[in-house]
């Protein structure tokens, strides 16, 4: 899939090395629930294999975010599909050199479109630690609505974190309410 500046394609084994270079960053790991720091050597390859298997079974897809101009790997965006409920969680991370340039909002718009148009989902949702307002802004920019904050909902590195939840329904997307 393409946007103005980006290519979103399924992760492949060649993404492991550039992924490990970008993701091994304290600031990225600190605001995500499952990314460890330091990022273990070889973990990207395992993650890519796991997400390929999930995609094969219809449980979602993870896309490499690639700069069209340079072909450089920038991060990952994915949908974790819950078929019994016809919904998916939108999850993402972006390498720090690409922050604050609108790349993630651009990628998220395309992933949302894919979820509703290609996967025919009824609902997409996403969550962010409240101390990561940039992630919440991405959700808002793609039309997701704030649905509430779960206080001290996750334990990250020994500290309880509040998590803000956002959602978007298919009918809102089709009515043009998503941006």
Secondary structure by P-SEA (a helix, b strand, c coil): cccccbbbccccccaaaaaaaccccaaaaaaccccccccccaaaaaaaaaaaaaaaaccbbbbbbcccccccccbbbbbbccccccbbbbbbcccccccccaaaaaaaaaaaaaacccccccbbbbbbccccaaaaaaaaaaccccccccccccccccbbbbbbbbbccaaaaaacccc
